[in-house]
């Protein structure tokens, strides 16, 4: 066993051409810089960080608060500059660390801002802090010639491949469901809403289109890593990556995710692909990388750290299996599990507040506390409904009402099904705490299939 671990450490520590990871560094930083500038120019600072009077918090991070409006603009501007520093390899490790911390911080301000690709940015940024990607084609290497290396240890390449593979494989696994494959939902809902699209609107109205798209998405996510890893199919597979993510960007406008995955898929190409591509474009022979030093064995602690990181990434998306019920309904284990675009939930929530002392009852509309965007996100997520219930109770006590009970009537539709109660309306939410234990106050999800593609629910 010891010999095998030693061989593994040697194999992971062997030098490989660093050109592909340098390309990843440049493209990753550039995409993020452009995305952050776009965020600033579209005016999203105010609705996300200024207008809300209440912010949903992650456990242990209720202390995270937004800056002032000008402070948030400055924060995002600094993040864009740090992303450019990462791309240029200028003060690379410090820039990567500060960027990752700063980006994670703004995501912790409000749970309703969560998106899968924001989580992916934090993970990739964390990896970049530890990967030696500034030894080639970087400002750091230009200023410090002793830093220059044409190679990187193999573990750096494999770790990035692993992270990209985790996203695709889990996204494919999430689509292995009756809603997605047998009923073409929620794509049927989304395509039905786009039948007015010029030129292709009539095609999108065809009931078979969502089925084709659903099966294509499932097969793509499930198999693309295999085809990217096989030399004979790699180029064709990457063409599919570009096509698939271009279409998702056009149809669904899901932010940076298509661009991040298109960049990430490049790590499956041979480590020297940028050199080979440049040689073909300039019609010059590619210069092979000379390895003048022997392989540097990966330290035992390094192997342990990599194993721990990989284990967490493998197990975290599976934690929903520890709970009863459909995770798309209960949401327990939903975040950080790469269940990309597999559920459409619409709901309405009304709170009932009852004074423990006088018995007086108030009906409370969440709009008194939330923006429209926050309400849309909160209405289908039980833990957020619970969190707002606690805030409402605290607000009433602050106003001198005294101790209160708070109940919620939450009607939710999942993937086009008729609405049904999400939470036990007789349960006092102030008696429950958010955590990892099963939430008994969440009612069972629907057993009936979604409405057929092409049918609209009556208002």
N, C-alpha and C positions, 0 to 999 in steps of 0.2 A: 504493500500500500504506500509506504514511504517513497519507494522508487517511482511509483506511478505519479505521485504528487510532484516529485522532483522533475519528472519528464514533462508534466503538464506546465509547471512553472517555467521550464526552459522553453517550451513550445510557445507559450504566451509572451515570453520576454524576447523572442527572436525579432530582429529588425525587419521591417517591411517598408516599402516606399511610402513616404509621407505625403505624396502629392494629392491623393484623394481626400485625405483628411484636411489638408490645407484648403482644398476647394470647398469642402463642407463648411469650414470655418468662415470663409469669405462669403459664401452664399447664405449661410444661416444668419450671420450678422447683418448682411445687406437686406435680407427679407424683413428682419425684425425692425431695422431702422426705418425702412419704408412704411411698414405697418404702423409703427408708432407715430410717424409724421402724419399718416393718413388719419389716425385716431385724433390727433390734435386738430387737423384741418376740418374734420367733419363735425366738430363741436360736441363730442360725446362726454367731455369733462363735466359740463354742467348737469346733464340728466343723471349721470352715474354717481357723481361725488358732491354736488352742491345742492341740488333740489331735494334729495331724500332727507326727511327728518328723522328717519330710523334706518339703521343698517343691520342686516342679518349677520351674525357672527359665527365663526367656526369655534368649536370648543378650544379653550385655552388662549384664544386670540381676541377676546372681547376688548382688549386694550388698544387694538389697532384702529386708528381714526384717520380720516382724510385730512390733508392740509386745507388751507383756504383755496379758493378757486385759482388764484394766481400761483399759489404753491403747487397745486396739482399740475398746472400747465408747465411749471418749471421742472417738476419731478419727471414728467413724461419727456420733456425736452432733454433732460440729462440722460434718461434711459436711451433715447435715440442716439445721443453722442457716444454713450458707452457701447451700444451695439455696433456703431461704426468702428470704435476702437477694437472690438473683438474681430471684426471683419479684417481690419488692417493689421492685426497683431501688434497693436501699440499698447504697451502696458497690459499685455494680454490677460494674465492671470488675475490681476487686480480688477481690470475692467469686467472680466467674466464674473468674478465674485460679486462686485458691486451691482452689476446688471441683474444677476439672478436674485440677489436679495431685494433689490428695488422693485423688480417685476413681481416677485412673490408677495411683497408687501402690499402692492395695490390690489392684488387679487384677494388678499385677506380682509380687505375693508368691508366687502359685502358678498355673502354667499351667492346672491342672485347674479353676480357677475361671472360665475363659474362657467368656463367652456373647456372642452377637452383639449383644445390646442393651447390654451393658456397653461394648463397642467403640463402638457408636453414641452412647452418652452422652458418651464422651471426645471424639468428633469434633464433636458438636453443642456441647459445652462449650467446645471450642477455638474454634469459630466465634463463639460468643457473646462471647468475650473481645474480639474485634475488631469486632463489630457494635454500632453506636450505638443500643442498645435501651432506654437509660435516660433518653431525652430527653422522654418523655411518660408520664404516669401512673406516676411513680416517686417514691420518697423523695428521690433525688438531685435531680430537677427541682424538687421542692418546697423543698428547702433551698437550691438554687442556681437562681434564676429565669432567669439568663442561659443556662442549659443547655437550657431548654425549646425544643423544636422539634416541630411537628406532622408533620414529614416525615422520611423516611430516604432515603438514596441507593438507587437501584433495585438496585444490585449486591448489597446486603444481602438483599433479598427473593429474588433469583434464585439466590444462593448456597445459601440454605436449601432452595429448591425442588430444586436440583440434588442436594443431599445426600440428600434423601428419595427422589428419583427413582432414584438409584444403588442404594439398598437394594432397592426394589421390582423394578427391571429385572433386577438380578443374581439376586434370589431366583426370579424367573420363569425366567431362563436356566438356573439350576441344576436346575429341575424338568423341563427338556426332555431327558428321559432315558427309556430303556426301563423301568427299575425303577419310575419314578414314573407314567408314562402308560400303559404296557402291562401292568404287573403290580401296580399300585396299592400299591407298597411304598415306604416302611415304614408307610404309613397302615393297610394291612391288619393288620399286627402290632398296632399301637396300638389299632385299633378292636376287634380280637379280645379284647384285654385289658380292654375296657370294656363287655362284653356284660351285665355285672351291674348296669349303671347303672339306677336306678329309672326307670320309665315308658318310656324309649327303648332299654333294653337289647336287646330283641328286634329292634328295627329295626337297631341297630348290628351285629347278628349276620348280617344279610343280606349276601351276598358282593358285591352291586353297590354298596353304600354306599361302600366305600373308593375305587372307581373314580370315582364321582360327586364325591367330595371331592377326589381327586387332580386331576382335570381342572378342577374349580372353582378349586382353589388355583393351578394353573398359569395359567389364563386370568386370574384376578384379578391376580396379581403382574405378569403380562406386560402387561396392558392398562390397569390402573387409572390409571397416570400420564397416559395419553392421555385418558381420560374425565374425569379431574380437571382437565386443562388446557383442556378444551373447555367453553365457557360453557353450552351447551345440555344437557350431560350431567353437569355438575359436581355438582349437588345430589343427583341419583340416585346418582352414583358415591360421594359421601361417605356416603350411606346404606349402600351396600355395604361401605365401609370399616368403619363402626361394626358392622355385622352380622358381617362376616368376622372382625374381631379380637375381638369379643365371644365368638364361637363357639370360636376358638382358645384364648382365655383359659379358657373353661369346660372344654373337652375336654383341654387339654394343660398348663394352668397354667404357662406359660413366662415368668412374671415380668412385668417392666415392658414388654416388647416390644410387646404389643398396645396398651397405653396410649400409649407413645411414638409409635407410628405413627399412631394415631388423632389425636393432637395435631399431629404433623408434617404430616399431610395437609391441615390447615387452611390452610397457607401457599399452597396453590394457588387459594384463593378470592381475589377482588379485594382489594386492600390496605385498602379501607375497610369490609370486611364487619362488623367489630364495631360501627362507627357505624351502619351500615344496620340491623343486627339490633337494636341498642338503640332506634333510632327506631321500628322496628316494634313492639317490646315496649311502648314508652311512648306509641305513637301520636303521635309528634312528628316533624316533618320533620327529616331528617338535615342536619346542618350541614356544608357542603362545606369542605374544607381549603384555606386560602388559601396560595398559594406566592408569597411576597413577594420571594424572591431568585432570581437566575438559576441555571440548572443548574451544579453544581460538577463540572468534568471530573475523572474518576478519574485519579489520577497514573499515570504509566507504570509505576512500580515496583509500584503496587497491582494494575494489570492483570496484570503478570508474576507476582505472588504468587498471585492468583486462578487464573491459568492453570496454574501449577505444582501447586496444590492439586487442581484438577479433574483434571489429567493423572494424578496419583498415584491418585486415587480411581477413575479409569477403568481403569488398568493393573493395579493391585494385585489385583483379583479375577480377573484373567486369567493370573496368573503360573503357575498350574497347567498351562497349555498348554505350558510349557517342559519338562515332565516326561513320561516315558512312563507308561502305565498309568492306571488309574481313580483319580482324586483321592480318592474316597470310601474307597478301599482303602489307598493309600499315604499319604494325608494331606498330601502335599507340595503346598503352596499352598492348603490347606483353610481355615486361619484367615484372618480379615479379608476373606473373599470372598463373604459373604452367602449361603452355601449353607445356607439355613434349613430345618431339619427334613427333610432329604433322605436321611439315613442312620441306620440302627439297627445298632449293632455290639455284639456280645457276645463276650467272649473270656476265656480263662484263660491265665496266663503262669506258667511255672516257669523259674527260672534254674539253670544248672549252672556252678559255680565250680570251676576246676581250678588247683591250685598249680603254678606253672612249675618250682619246685624239687623238690618231692617227688612230684608227679603225683597227689596226693590230690584226690578229687572230692567236692564238697558239692552237694546240691540245696537251693535256697533258695526259700522261698515269699515273694512280695512282701508278704504280710501282716505280715512281720516289720518292715517299714519304712513301710508305708502304712496309711491308714484305708480303710475299705470304699469310701467315695465316691471316693477317689483311685484305688483299684484298678480300679473300674468305668470311670473315665475313661482311665486309663493303658493298659488291656489291649488297646485297639484302635488306639492311636496309636504308631507306630514310634519317633518321636523321643523320646517319653516313656519307652518301654521301653529305649531306648539310654541315656537320661540316668540312669535308675535303675541300669542295669548298671554305669556308671562309679562311681556312689555305692557300690554293693555292693563293687566292686573296691577302692575307697579304704577302705571299712570293714574289709575283710579284711586289708589291708596295715596298717591302724592296730592291728589285733589281733595283729600279729606274724606273720602267715602268709607275708608276702613277696609278690612279684609274682604275680598270678593272671590267668587267662583267664576271661572270663564269656560264656556263651552263653545263648540264650533259646529256649524252646519255647513259642511263642505260637499257640494255636489260636483263630481268630476267625471268627465268622459275620457276614456282611454282608447286611442286609435279609432275614433269614430263610433264607439259604442254609445248607447243611450246613457246619460249621466246617472250615477248612483252615489250613495253616501260613501265618502272616503274615511271618515272618522266617526266614532261612536258619539252621537250628539248629546248623550246623557253623561258623558265622561267629563269630569272637571279637569281641564288641562293644567291647572296650576298645581295639581297633585303629582304630575309627571315631570321627569327630567329627561332631557335629550342625552342619549348615550349609545353604547354598543349593544345593549340588551334588546331583545325583541320588544316592540311596542305593541302591547296588547290592545291599545285603544284604536289601532288601525283596523278597520273592518275588512273582511275578505274581499278580494277583487272579483271582477266579473268572470263568469264561466262561459258566457255566450260568446260566439265569434263576432268579430267586427261586422259592420254593415258591408254589403257587397260593394266592390269598386264601381264607381259611377253613380252610386246613390247618395243623396244628400240627406242629412238629418233635418227634420223639420224644426224651424225656430220656435 
